[in-house]
């Protein structure tokens, strides 16, 4: 039996209740029409409730319609699709919501029953028949209640390719064919069920890759889909019966139609759940890929409130997939718990997305005025919320959406690189008051396609070896290149930003009042808030970041342009890198507590014309480095009017050293070393007393009223900070 999930981030207890639907007839009521979904009713499926709404609309109903779900687990046998005929009339909505006090769960899972004990591993392994788990129904994750069970995995083994070690392969062979050490792989009978998992060359992403063939004599193998980069490093094989050797592990053999499982308790429980769907709900209109978009017809007015969603499968990469940046997700892919694909004026409010193999909510292609608010995203295998428009070109139709007041934690449990919120080629959105934390990699990403993908080879990497080129992408590269709308691109040079910017739709986003912390727990080179390849006009303001172990907390990376990073509060509780600026951007009015400003060096670096003024650097840590900045020689005269303070140290001496090092570029000419004289640091009031030098420099304060707004309304940052949350950077003196 499936379990019932309580909405919100509270209890994960579940109780099985059958799924039936009861339809209430109406006669002359002025209020919204209601359709009650209820166990024991006359209609037993959610699709039937949707069809009942269709009948109402066809009969002339133009007002609001409420589909009210009472307590129960509503299992979907196939993706529930809302089409154009499900649109609400102008000014009305069709609302699928929980009944008062109810906690309905919409699930794509199947409970595995009828277990038999096998003779494997001293009879510790149990087996169940799953003849349906073949082809598209093959599942890649398994749950015991709310617990994600580990799939059997081998010990790590080294893999390599013959080409020189470099990030980007000169040909696709280096991403598909590889050699392996020792006995990493064998010629297993069900090779198509197995995957290798690892980080190809760089540890800012994870790949799960199918195996096409193995040559045990030569210790060589071939993948069914290419890795993101060259096949280097340590990898493991998953879903192989030979490695089912620890309690809690499982293996699926599609050839036999059998699921093998070693339960920790000795016997399988009655809540072993396998996902049978890649996506649960899709709101899908007509998407016209043409530039004019004459046939674009979005579905409108669909709202989900107070519902819980669980049990979609982890995505499997296919040869036709098109990757977003670093393959952190796939473009326009049937994946996730709720997916809008051609929708407008729709909403998700007060819902829970959890216990699922891949994404929570996706906004693909044409998506406008979609609101995702007051919801919880937790324990997902992929991205929490993805907004992904069309690739570079002139078709810009994913915009003006709102992601507000959500708690997003422990997403990316399988694809470790998955952000909490990922905005790709989508603009003029407001991402506000979200709490994003406990991430294996990055918290929030705004990105598009970097310029290097428009011109495959434009810089020599090694003069002695002319065949080694920087940014050389082989034919068949999955990342970015297949998304580019080449017929709409007219570029004479990839260095001409004004011409290039018109194709970058990740512009004009407002990222504000978010609390992002405890990211980068497992991977490398990640950030709390990250921008790359974005268009102009993005604003990152009034956010707080902390507990970030390495790399910058806020970063404008390669080909980031025209962004304003201001009024953010950064606590260097685990490392001293606060904000790193590349490109031509503005960085002002930020408060750095025990952390510094950087510029980054790989790819492209900071534009010397960037405005990096009127920031406040406040050090209480006796181990402060010899500079408040990293690579100060890269910046220009825009680095000025800053205030530097080091309790117990000599900020003035450091400032003089900075001025001397950057004298050629005339940096910090008007900057000052001195106490900012906060009104009440301890309790979160970062405004200034009347005699503060910050006021003379024009630095704008973060008042108590402003700081109180950061984070979600149900769990604001200030409440925990003022109560003594464990931030090493908190100033303990009254």
C-alpha positions as CSV (number, residue, x, y, z in Angstrom):
1,X,0.0,0.0,0.0
2,X,1.2,3.5,-0.8
3,X,1.4,6.0,2.0
4,X,-0.3,9.3,2.6
5,X,2.0,12.4,2.7
6,X,1.3,15.4,4.9
7,X,1.6,18.7,3.0
8,X,4.5,21.0,3.9
9,X,7.8,19.9,5.4
10,X,6.4,18.3,8.5
11,X,5.6,14.6,9.1
12,X,6.4,12.0,6.5
13,X,3.9,9.5,7.9
14,X,1.6,7.9,5.4
15,X,-1.5,5.7,5.6
16,X,-3.1,4.0,2.6
17,X,-6.5,5.1,1.5
18,X,-8.1,3.9,-1.7
19,X,-8.5,6.4,-4.5
20,X,-12.0,7.1,-5.6
21,X,-13.6,10.3,-6.8
22,X,-17.1,11.7,-6.0
23,X,-18.7,14.3,-8.3
24,X,-21.0,16.8,-6.7
25,X,-23.7,18.2,-9.0
26,X,-24.7,21.8,-8.8
27,X,-27.8,23.8,-9.5
28,X,-27.7,27.6,-9.7
29,X,-25.0,28.3,-7.1
30,X,-23.1,31.6,-7.5
31,X,-19.9,30.2,-5.8
32,X,-17.2,28.2,-7.5
33,X,-18.3,24.8,-8.8
34,X,-16.8,21.9,-6.8
35,X,-15.8,18.4,-7.7
36,X,-14.8,16.3,-4.7
37,X,-12.3,13.5,-5.1
38,X,-13.0,11.1,-2.3
39,X,-12.3,7.5,-1.4
40,X,-15.4,5.3,-1.9
41,X,-17.0,7.6,-4.4
42,X,-18.4,6.9,-7.8
43,X,-15.4,7.9,-9.8
44,X,-12.0,6.4,-8.9
45,X,-9.3,8.3,-10.7
46,X,-7.9,11.8,-11.1
47,X,-8.2,11.6,-14.8
48,X,-11.9,11.1,-14.3
49,X,-12.0,14.2,-12.2
50,X,-10.2,16.1,-14.9
51,X,-12.8,14.8,-17.4
52,X,-15.6,15.9,-15.1
53,X,-14.2,19.5,-15.3
54,X,-14.0,19.2,-19.1
55,X,-17.7,18.3,-19.1
56,X,-18.5,21.3,-16.9
57,X,-16.6,23.6,-19.2
58,X,-18.2,22.1,-22.3
59,X,-21.5,22.8,-20.7
60,X,-20.8,26.5,-20.5
61,X,-19.3,26.9,-17.1
62,X,-17.1,30.0,-17.2
63,X,-16.4,30.6,-13.5
64,X,-13.9,29.0,-11.1
65,X,-14.0,25.2,-10.6
66,X,-12.5,23.6,-7.5
67,X,-11.4,20.0,-7.6
68,X,-11.2,19.1,-3.9
69,X,-9.0,16.1,-3.0
70,X,-9.8,14.5,0.4
71,X,-7.3,12.3,2.2
72,X,-5.9,9.6,0.1
73,X,-3.1,8.4,-2.2
74,X,-4.0,9.0,-5.8
75,X,-1.8,6.7,-7.9
76,X,-1.4,7.6,-11.6
77,X,-0.9,4.8,-14.1
78,X,0.1,7.2,-16.8
79,X,1.0,10.9,-16.9
80,X,-2.0,13.1,-16.3
81,X,-2.1,15.7,-19.1
82,X,-3.9,19.0,-19.1
83,X,-4.5,20.2,-22.6
84,X,-5.9,23.3,-24.3
85,X,-9.4,22.0,-23.6
86,X,-8.6,22.1,-19.9
87,X,-7.8,25.8,-19.9
88,X,-10.0,27.9,-17.6
89,X,-11.9,30.8,-19.3
90,X,-10.4,34.3,-19.1
91,X,-10.6,35.5,-15.5
92,X,-11.3,32.1,-14.0
93,X,-9.2,29.2,-12.7
94,X,-9.5,25.4,-12.4
95,X,-8.1,24.7,-8.9
96,X,-7.0,21.2,-7.8
97,X,-6.7,21.6,-4.0
98,X,-6.6,19.6,-0.8
99,X,-9.8,19.5,1.3
100,X,-9.5,21.4,4.5
101,X,-7.3,19.5,6.9
102,X,-6.5,16.8,4.3
103,X,-3.1,15.7,3.0
104,X,-3.6,14.1,-0.3
105,X,-0.6,12.5,-2.1
106,X,-0.3,12.1,-5.9
107,X,2.1,9.3,-6.6
108,X,3.6,7.7,-9.7
109,X,4.8,4.7,-7.7
110,X,3.9,1.1,-7.5
111,X,4.1,-0.9,-4.3
112,X,6.2,-4.1,-4.8
113,X,4.5,-7.1,-3.3
114,X,4.8,-10.9,-3.3
115,X,8.4,-11.2,-2.2
116,X,10.2,-14.6,-2.1
117,X,13.5,-15.3,-0.3
118,X,16.3,-16.3,-2.7
119,X,19.4,-18.4,-2.0
120,X,21.7,-15.5,-2.8
121,X,24.1,-14.2,-0.1
122,X,23.1,-16.7,2.6
123,X,19.4,-16.2,1.7
124,X,19.6,-12.5,2.7
125,X,18.4,-11.4,-0.8
126,X,14.7,-11.3,-1.5
127,X,13.2,-11.3,-5.0
128,X,9.9,-10.0,-6.5
129,X,8.5,-10.4,-10.0
130,X,8.2,-7.0,-11.8
131,X,7.4,-8.1,-15.4
132,X,6.1,-4.5,-16.1
133,X,9.5,-2.9,-15.5
134,X,10.9,-3.1,-19.0
135,X,11.6,-0.5,-21.6
136,X,10.3,2.9,-20.6
137,X,9.0,1.4,-17.3
138,X,12.5,0.4,-16.2
139,X,13.0,2.2,-12.9
140,X,16.3,3.7,-11.6
141,X,15.3,4.4,-8.0
142,X,13.5,2.5,-5.2
143,X,12.0,3.7,-1.9
144,X,11.2,2.1,1.4
145,X,8.5,4.5,2.6
146,X,10.3,7.9,2.5
147,X,13.8,6.4,2.4
148,X,15.7,6.3,-1.0
149,X,17.3,2.9,-1.1
150,X,20.9,2.6,-2.5
151,X,21.2,0.8,-5.8
152,X,24.0,-1.9,-5.7
153,X,27.3,-0.2,-6.6
154,X,30.8,-1.6,-7.1
155,X,34.0,-0.3,-5.6
156,X,35.5,2.6,-7.6
157,X,37.9,1.8,-10.5
158,X,39.9,4.1,-12.7
159,X,39.0,4.8,-16.3
160,X,40.9,6.7,-19.0
161,X,41.1,7.5,-22.7
162,X,44.1,7.6,-25.0
163,X,43.9,11.3,-25.7
164,X,45.8,13.8,-23.6
165,X,44.1,14.8,-20.4
166,X,41.9,17.8,-21.1
167,X,38.4,19.0,-20.2
168,X,36.9,19.1,-23.7
169,X,37.5,16.2,-26.1
170,X,38.7,16.9,-29.6
171,X,36.5,14.0,-30.8
172,X,33.5,12.2,-29.4
173,X,35.4,8.9,-29.1
174,X,37.1,10.2,-25.9
175,X,33.6,10.5,-24.3
176,X,32.3,7.2,-25.4
177,X,35.1,4.7,-25.5
178,X,37.4,4.2,-22.5
179,X,39.8,1.8,-20.8
180,X,39.3,0.6,-17.3
181,X,41.6,-0.8,-14.6
182,X,41.6,-4.2,-13.1
183,X,38.2,-6.0,-13.1
184,X,36.0,-2.9,-13.1
185,X,33.7,-4.3,-15.8
186,X,32.7,-7.7,-17.1
187,X,30.6,-9.0,-20.0
188,X,27.4,-9.4,-17.9
189,X,24.3,-11.0,-19.6
190,X,22.1,-8.0,-18.8
191,X,24.6,-5.3,-19.7
192,X,21.9,-3.0,-20.9
193,X,20.5,-2.8,-17.4
194,X,23.8,-1.5,-15.9
195,X,25.2,2.0,-15.7
196,X,28.6,3.5,-14.8
197,X,28.4,6.5,-12.5
198,X,31.1,9.1,-11.9
199,X,32.5,12.6,-12.6
200,X,34.0,12.8,-16.1
201,X,37.2,14.7,-15.7
202,X,35.7,17.5,-13.6
203,X,34.0,17.2,-10.3
204,X,31.2,19.8,-10.9
205,X,28.8,17.2,-12.3
206,X,27.8,13.5,-12.1
207,X,27.0,11.2,-15.1
208,X,24.9,8.0,-15.1
209,X,25.8,6.3,-18.4
210,X,24.6,3.2,-20.1
211,X,27.0,0.5,-21.2
212,X,26.9,-0.6,-24.9
213,X,29.7,-3.1,-24.9
214,X,32.6,-4.5,-22.9
215,X,35.8,-6.2,-24.1
216,X,37.2,-7.9,-20.9
217,X,40.4,-9.1,-22.7
218,X,41.4,-5.5,-23.8
219,X,39.8,-3.9,-20.7
220,X,37.9,-1.5,-22.9
221,X,34.3,-0.5,-23.0
222,X,31.9,1.6,-25.0
223,X,29.0,3.7,-23.7
224,X,25.5,3.9,-25.1
225,X,25.5,7.7,-24.6
226,X,28.5,10.0,-24.4
227,X,29.9,11.4,-21.2
228,X,29.8,15.2,-20.7
229,X,33.6,15.4,-20.9
230,X,36.4,12.9,-21.4
231,X,36.2,9.7,-19.5
232,X,38.8,10.2,-16.7
233,X,38.8,9.5,-13.0
234,X,37.1,7.1,-10.7
235,X,33.9,5.4,-11.7
236,X,31.7,2.6,-10.4
237,X,29.1,0.3,-11.9
238,X,25.6,0.3,-10.6
239,X,22.7,-2.2,-10.8
240,X,24.9,-5.3,-11.1
241,X,23.9,-8.4,-9.2
242,X,27.5,-9.2,-8.5
243,X,27.7,-6.1,-6.3
244,X,24.5,-6.6,-4.3
245,X,26.5,-7.2,-1.1
246,X,25.1,-4.9,1.6
247,X,21.8,-4.5,3.5
248,X,19.5,-1.9,1.9
249,X,20.8,-2.4,-1.6
250,X,18.8,-3.6,-4.6
251,X,19.1,-4.6,-8.3
252,X,16.6,-4.6,-11.2
253,X,17.1,-7.2,-13.9
254,X,14.7,-6.4,-16.8
255,X,15.7,-9.5,-18.8
256,X,14.3,-11.7,-16.0
257,X,11.7,-9.2,-14.9
258,X,13.0,-9.5,-11.3
259,X,13.8,-7.1,-8.5
260,X,16.4,-8.2,-6.0
261,X,16.6,-6.6,-2.6
262,X,18.5,-7.1,0.7
263,X,16.3,-5.5,3.4
264,X,18.0,-4.2,6.5
265,X,15.3,-5.5,8.7
266,X,15.6,-9.0,7.3
267,X,12.3,-8.9,5.4
268,X,10.9,-6.4,2.9
269,X,8.3,-4.0,4.3
270,X,4.9,-3.3,2.8
271,X,6.0,0.1,1.5
272,X,8.7,-0.8,-1.1
273,X,7.8,1.7,-3.8
274,X,9.1,1.8,-7.4
275,X,8.4,4.8,-9.7
276,X,6.5,3.8,-12.9
277,X,6.4,7.2,-14.5
278,X,8.9,9.8,-15.6
279,X,6.5,12.7,-15.0
280,X,3.3,12.7,-13.0
281,X,1.4,15.8,-14.3
282,X,2.0,17.8,-17.5
283,X,0.2,21.0,-18.3
284,X,0.8,21.2,-22.1
285,X,-0.5,23.5,-24.7
286,X,0.6,23.9,-28.4
287,X,4.3,24.9,-28.6
288,X,5.3,26.3,-32.0
289,X,9.1,26.2,-32.3
290,X,8.9,28.7,-35.2
291,X,10.2,32.2,-34.6
292,X,6.9,33.9,-35.1
293,X,5.2,31.5,-32.8
294,X,1.9,31.9,-34.6
295,X,0.6,28.5,-33.3
296,X,1.8,29.0,-29.7
297,X,-1.3,28.3,-27.6
298,X,-0.6,27.9,-23.9
299,X,-2.9,26.2,-21.4
300,X,-4.2,28.8,-18.9
301,X,-5.6,28.9,-15.4
302,X,-4.6,25.6,-13.9
303,X,-3.8,25.8,-10.1
304,X,-2.5,23.2,-7.7
305,X,-2.8,23.9,-3.9
306,X,-2.0,22.0,-0.8
307,X,-1.1,18.7,-2.6
308,X,1.9,16.4,-2.3
309,X,3.7,14.8,-5.2
310,X,6.1,11.9,-5.1
311,X,7.6,8.9,-7.0
312,X,8.7,9.9,-10.5
313,X,11.7,8.1,-11.8
314,X,15.3,9.3,-12.1
315,X,15.8,10.5,-15.7
316,X,17.8,8.3,-18.1
317,X,19.9,10.1,-20.7
318,X,19.1,9.3,-24.3
319,X,21.1,9.9,-27.5
320,X,18.7,12.6,-28.6
321,X,19.0,14.6,-25.4
322,X,20.2,18.2,-25.4
323,X,22.2,19.3,-22.4
324,X,22.0,22.6,-20.5
325,X,25.2,24.0,-18.9
326,X,27.5,21.2,-18.0
327,X,24.6,18.8,-18.5
328,X,23.2,19.9,-15.1
329,X,19.8,19.1,-16.6
330,X,18.4,18.2,-20.0
331,X,16.5,20.6,-22.3
332,X,12.7,19.9,-22.8
333,X,12.8,16.5,-21.3
334,X,9.8,14.5,-20.0
335,X,11.0,14.5,-16.4
336,X,9.7,15.6,-13.1
337,X,6.7,15.6,-10.8
338,X,4.8,18.5,-12.3
339,X,5.8,20.0,-15.7
340,X,4.4,23.1,-17.5
341,X,5.1,23.0,-21.2
342,X,3.2,25.7,-23.0
343,X,1.4,27.3,-20.1
344,X,0.4,30.8,-18.8
345,X,-1.3,32.2,-15.8
346,X,-1.0,28.9,-13.8
347,X,0.2,28.4,-10.2
348,X,1.5,25.9,-7.6
349,X,0.9,26.9,-4.0
350,X,1.5,25.2,-0.7
351,X,2.5,21.9,-2.2
352,X,5.2,19.4,-1.3
353,X,7.5,17.7,-3.8
354,X,9.6,14.9,-2.4
355,X,10.8,11.3,-2.5
356,X,11.3,11.3,-6.3
357,X,14.2,10.4,-8.6
358,X,14.4,13.6,-10.6
359,X,13.1,17.2,-10.9
360,X,10.3,18.7,-8.8
361,X,8.7,21.3,-11.1
362,X,9.7,22.1,-14.7
363,X,8.7,25.2,-16.7
364,X,9.7,24.3,-20.3
365,X,9.5,26.2,-23.6
366,X,6.6,28.7,-23.5
367,X,5.9,29.4,-19.8
368,X,4.7,32.8,-18.7
369,X,3.2,34.1,-15.5
370,X,3.6,30.8,-13.7
371,X,3.8,31.1,-9.9
372,X,5.5,28.4,-7.7
373,X,5.0,29.6,-4.1
374,X,4.9,28.6,-0.4
375,X,6.0,25.0,-1.3
376,X,8.5,22.5,-0.1
377,X,11.0,20.6,-2.3
378,X,13.0,17.9,-0.5
379,X,14.7,14.6,-1.2
380,X,14.7,14.8,-4.9
381,X,17.1,13.2,-7.3
382,X,17.4,16.2,-9.6
383,X,16.6,19.9,-9.7
384,X,14.1,21.5,-7.4
385,X,12.6,24.0,-9.9
386,X,13.8,24.4,-13.5
387,X,12.9,27.2,-15.9
388,X,14.2,26.4,-19.4
389,X,13.2,28.4,-22.5
390,X,14.4,28.0,-26.0
391,X,18.1,28.0,-26.9
392,X,20.0,31.1,-28.2
393,X,18.0,32.7,-31.0
394,X,15.2,35.2,-31.2
395,X,12.4,33.1,-29.7
396,X,12.0,34.4,-26.1
397,X,8.9,33.0,-24.5
398,X,9.9,31.7,-21.1
399,X,9.6,34.7,-18.8
400,X,7.8,36.7,-16.2
401,X,7.4,33.8,-13.7
402,X,7.5,33.9,-9.9
403,X,9.4,31.5,-7.6
404,X,8.5,32.7,-4.1
405,X,8.7,31.6,-0.5
406,X,9.7,28.0,-1.1
407,X,11.9,25.7,1.1
408,X,14.3,23.8,-1.1
409,X,16.6,21.3,0.6
410,X,18.4,18.0,-0.2
411,X,17.6,18.1,-3.9
412,X,20.1,16.5,-6.3
413,X,20.3,13.4,-4.2
414,X,21.2,11.3,-7.4
415,X,22.3,13.9,-10.0
416,X,24.4,15.6,-7.3
417,X,25.0,18.7,-9.5
418,X,21.3,19.6,-9.6
419,X,20.6,23.2,-8.4
420,X,17.8,24.0,-6.0
421,X,16.5,26.6,-8.6
422,X,17.8,26.5,-12.2
423,X,16.9,29.4,-14.6
424,X,18.2,28.7,-18.1
425,X,17.5,31.0,-21.1
426,X,14.5,32.4,-19.1
427,X,14.1,36.0,-18.2
428,X,12.3,38.7,-16.2
429,X,11.5,36.2,-13.4
430,X,11.3,37.0,-9.7
431,X,13.1,34.5,-7.5
432,X,12.4,35.7,-4.0
433,X,12.3,34.7,-0.3
434,X,13.3,31.1,-0.9
435,X,15.3,29.1,1.6
436,X,17.8,26.8,-0.3
437,X,20.2,24.6,1.7
438,X,21.9,21.2,2.2
439,X,23.0,20.9,-1.4
440,X,25.6,18.6,-2.9
441,X,26.5,21.4,-5.3
442,X,24.9,24.8,-6.1
443,X,21.9,26.5,-4.6
444,X,20.6,28.8,-7.4
445,X,21.7,29.1,-11.1
446,X,20.9,31.7,-13.7
447,X,22.6,30.9,-17.0
448,X,22.5,30.7,-20.8
449,X,24.9,29.6,-23.4
450,X,28.5,30.8,-23.2
451,X,30.1,32.5,-26.3
452,X,32.6,29.7,-26.8
453,X,29.8,27.4,-28.0
454,X,29.1,29.7,-31.0
455,X,32.6,29.4,-32.4
456,X,34.1,25.9,-31.9
457,X,37.8,27.0,-32.0
458,X,39.0,30.5,-31.3
459,X,42.1,30.3,-29.2
460,X,45.2,28.1,-29.2
461,X,45.7,26.3,-26.0
462,X,49.2,25.0,-26.6
463,X,51.5,26.6,-29.2
464,X,53.7,23.5,-29.3
465,X,50.8,21.3,-30.2
466,X,48.5,23.1,-32.7
467,X,46.1,20.2,-32.6
468,X,45.2,21.0,-29.0
469,X,42.7,23.9,-29.1
470,X,40.8,25.6,-26.3
471,X,37.0,25.3,-26.5
472,X,37.1,22.7,-29.2
473,X,33.8,20.8,-29.2
474,X,33.4,17.6,-31.2
475,X,30.5,17.0,-33.5
476,X,27.7,15.4,-31.4
477,X,28.4,17.5,-28.3
478,X,25.3,17.3,-26.1
479,X,26.0,20.4,-24.0
480,X,24.4,23.6,-25.3
481,X,25.2,23.3,-29.0
482,X,22.1,21.4,-30.1
483,X,19.9,24.0,-28.4
484,X,21.3,26.9,-30.5
485,X,18.8,28.1,-33.2
486,X,21.5,28.6,-35.8
487,X,19.2,30.0,-38.5
488,X,18.4,33.0,-36.3
489,X,22.1,33.7,-35.4
490,X,24.1,36.4,-37.2
491,X,27.4,37.0,-35.4
492,X,30.5,38.4,-36.9
493,X,32.5,37.8,-33.7
494,X,31.8,36.1,-30.4
495,X,33.5,39.0,-28.6
496,X,30.9,41.5,-29.7
497,X,28.7,41.5,-26.6
498,X,25.9,43.8,-27.8
499,X,25.3,41.6,-30.8
500,X,25.6,38.4,-28.7
501,X,23.4,39.6,-25.8
502,X,20.3,39.7,-28.0
503,X,20.3,35.9,-28.0
504,X,20.7,35.5,-24.3
505,X,17.2,35.3,-22.7
506,X,18.4,34.9,-19.1
507,X,18.1,38.6,-18.6
508,X,16.2,40.9,-16.2
509,X,15.8,38.3,-13.5
510,X,15.4,39.6,-9.9
511,X,17.0,37.3,-7.3
512,X,16.2,38.8,-3.9
513,X,15.7,38.0,-0.2
514,X,16.8,34.4,-0.5
515,X,18.7,32.5,2.2
516,X,21.2,30.1,0.6
517,X,23.6,28.1,2.6
518,X,25.3,24.7,3.2
519,X,25.9,24.1,-0.5
520,X,28.9,22.3,-2.2
521,X,28.8,19.4,0.3
522,X,30.0,16.7,-2.1
523,X,31.2,18.2,-5.4
524,X,33.7,20.9,-6.4
525,X,33.7,24.5,-7.7
526,X,30.1,25.4,-6.9
527,X,28.4,28.4,-5.4
528,X,25.4,29.5,-3.4
529,X,24.2,31.8,-6.2
530,X,25.7,31.5,-9.7
531,X,25.4,33.4,-13.0
532,X,26.9,32.5,-16.3
533,X,26.3,33.2,-19.9
534,X,23.4,35.5,-18.9
535,X,21.9,38.5,-20.6
536,X,21.8,42.0,-19.2
537,X,19.8,43.4,-16.3
538,X,19.9,40.6,-13.7
539,X,19.7,41.8,-10.2
540,X,21.0,39.8,-7.2
541,X,20.1,41.7,-4.0
542,X,19.2,41.4,-0.3
543,X,20.3,37.7,-0.1
544,X,22.2,36.0,2.7
545,X,24.7,33.3,2.2
546,X,26.9,31.3,4.7
547,X,28.4,27.9,5.5
548,X,30.0,27.5,2.0
549,X,33.2,25.4,2.2
550,X,35.1,26.7,-0.9
551,X,34.6,28.9,-3.9
552,X,32.6,32.1,-3.9
553,X,29.2,32.3,-2.3
554,X,27.9,34.6,-5.1
555,X,29.6,34.4,-8.5
556,X,29.2,35.9,-11.9
557,X,31.1,33.4,-14.0
558,X,32.1,33.2,-17.7
559,X,30.2,35.5,-20.1
560,X,28.2,37.0,-17.3
561,X,27.3,40.6,-18.2
562,X,25.3,43.5,-17.1
563,X,24.3,42.1,-13.7
564,X,24.0,44.1,-10.4
565,X,25.0,42.3,-7.2
566,X,24.1,44.5,-4.3
567,X,23.0,44.7,-0.7
568,X,23.8,41.1,0.0
569,X,25.0,39.8,3.4
570,X,27.8,37.2,3.2
571,X,29.2,35.3,6.2
572,X,32.5,33.6,5.7
573,X,31.8,30.9,8.2
574,X,33.7,28.1,6.3
575,X,35.9,29.9,3.7
576,X,36.8,33.5,3.0
577,X,35.5,33.9,-0.5
578,X,32.3,36.0,-0.6
579,X,31.6,37.4,-4.1
580,X,33.6,36.6,-7.3
581,X,33.0,38.9,-10.2
582,X,33.8,38.0,-13.9
583,X,32.6,40.0,-16.9
584,X,31.3,43.5,-16.9
585,X,29.1,43.7,-13.8
586,X,28.3,45.9,-10.8
587,X,29.0,44.9,-7.2
588,X,28.0,47.4,-4.6
589,X,26.6,47.9,-1.1
590,X,27.3,44.3,0.0
591,X,28.4,43.4,3.5
592,X,31.3,40.9,3.7
593,X,31.7,39.4,7.1
594,X,35.0,37.5,7.4
595,X,35.2,37.0,3.6
596,X,36.7,38.7,0.6
597,X,35.9,39.7,-3.0
598,X,37.4,37.7,-5.9
599,X,37.5,37.8,-9.6
600,X,38.2,34.3,-10.9
601,X,40.7,33.4,-13.6
602,X,39.5,30.5,-15.8
603,X,37.6,31.1,-18.9
604,X,37.3,34.9,-18.9
605,X,38.0,37.2,-16.0
606,X,36.7,40.5,-14.6
607,X,36.3,43.5,-16.9
608,X,38.4,46.3,-15.4
609,X,35.5,48.7,-16.1
610,X,33.3,46.8,-13.6
611,X,31.9,48.9,-10.7
612,X,32.9,47.3,-7.5
613,X,32.4,50.2,-5.0
614,X,30.8,51.0,-1.7
615,X,31.1,47.6,-0.2
616,X,31.8,46.9,3.4
617,X,34.4,44.4,4.6
618,X,34.1,43.5,8.3
619,X,36.6,41.0,9.8
620,X,36.4,39.6,13.3
621,X,38.6,36.7,12.4
622,X,42.2,37.0,13.5
623,X,43.4,34.9,10.6
624,X,42.4,37.4,8.0
625,X,44.6,37.3,4.9
626,X,46.8,40.1,3.7
627,X,44.1,41.5,1.4
628,X,40.4,42.0,1.3
629,X,40.4,41.1,-2.4
630,X,41.7,38.3,-4.6
631,X,43.7,39.1,-7.8
632,X,43.4,42.8,-7.2
633,X,45.6,43.5,-10.3
634,X,42.7,42.5,-12.5
635,X,40.3,45.3,-11.4
636,X,40.1,48.9,-12.3
637,X,39.2,52.3,-10.8
638,X,35.7,51.1,-10.2
639,X,37.0,49.4,-7.1
640,X,36.6,52.4,-4.7
641,X,34.7,54.0,-1.9
642,X,34.8,50.7,0.1
643,X,35.0,50.5,3.9
644,X,37.5,48.0,5.5
645,X,37.4,47.0,9.2
646,X,39.4,44.3,11.0
647,X,38.7,43.9,14.7
648,X,42.1,43.3,16.4
649,X,43.9,43.7,13.1
650,X,45.2,46.6,11.0
651,X,42.8,47.2,8.1
652,X,44.6,50.5,7.3
653,X,47.8,48.7,6.6
654,X,46.0,46.2,4.4
655,X,44.3,49.0,2.5
656,X,47.6,50.7,1.9
657,X,49.1,47.5,0.5
658,X,46.1,47.1,-1.8
659,X,46.4,50.7,-3.1
660,X,50.1,50.1,-3.8
661,X,49.5,46.9,-5.7
662,X,46.7,48.4,-7.7
663,X,48.2,51.9,-8.1
664,X,48.4,51.5,-11.9
665,X,44.7,51.0,-12.1
666,X,43.9,53.6,-9.4
667,X,42.0,51.4,-7.1
668,X,40.7,52.2,-3.6
669,X,41.6,55.9,-4.0
670,X,38.7,57.0,-1.8
671,X,38.3,53.9,0.3
672,X,38.6,54.1,4.1
673,X,39.7,51.8,6.9
674,X,37.4,52.2,10.0
675,X,34.7,50.8,12.2
676,X,31.3,50.8,10.4
677,X,29.6,51.3,13.7
678,X,26.7,48.9,13.2
679,X,23.6,49.7,15.3
680,X,23.2,46.1,16.5
681,X,25.3,43.4,14.7
682,X,24.4,40.7,17.2
683,X,20.7,40.9,16.5
684,X,20.9,41.5,12.7
685,X,20.7,45.3,12.5
686,X,23.4,46.3,10.0
687,X,22.4,49.9,9.7
688,X,24.9,52.6,10.8
689,X,25.2,55.0,13.7
690,X,25.3,58.7,12.9
691,X,29.2,58.9,12.9
692,X,29.8,55.9,10.8
693,X,32.3,56.4,7.9
694,X,30.1,54.2,5.8
695,X,27.6,57.0,5.5
696,X,30.3,59.4,4.2
697,X,31.3,56.8,1.6
698,X,27.7,56.4,0.4
699,X,27.3,52.8,1.5
700,X,23.7,51.9,1.9
701,X,22.9,50.0,5.1
702,X,21.0,46.7,5.6
703,X,18.5,47.7,8.3
704,X,16.9,45.4,10.7
705,X,13.6,45.8,8.8
706,X,15.3,44.7,5.6
707,X,17.2,41.7,7.1
708,X,13.9,40.6,8.7
709,X,12.5,40.1,5.2
710,X,15.2,37.6,4.1
711,X,14.2,34.0,3.9
712,X,10.8,32.4,3.9
713,X,7.9,33.9,5.8
714,X,7.5,30.7,7.9
715,X,11.2,30.4,8.7
716,X,12.9,33.8,8.3
717,X,16.7,34.0,8.6
718,X,16.7,36.7,11.3
719,X,14.8,34.6,13.8
720,X,17.5,31.9,13.8
721,X,20.4,34.4,13.5
722,X,19.2,36.5,16.5
723,X,18.6,33.3,18.5
724,X,22.2,32.4,18.2
725,X,22.4,30.1,15.1
726,X,25.9,28.6,14.7
727,X,27.6,31.2,12.5
728,X,31.2,31.5,13.3
729,X,31.2,35.0,12.1
730,X,28.7,36.3,14.6
731,X,30.1,39.1,16.8
732,X,29.6,38.0,20.4
733,X,30.3,41.3,22.0
734,X,27.4,43.5,23.0
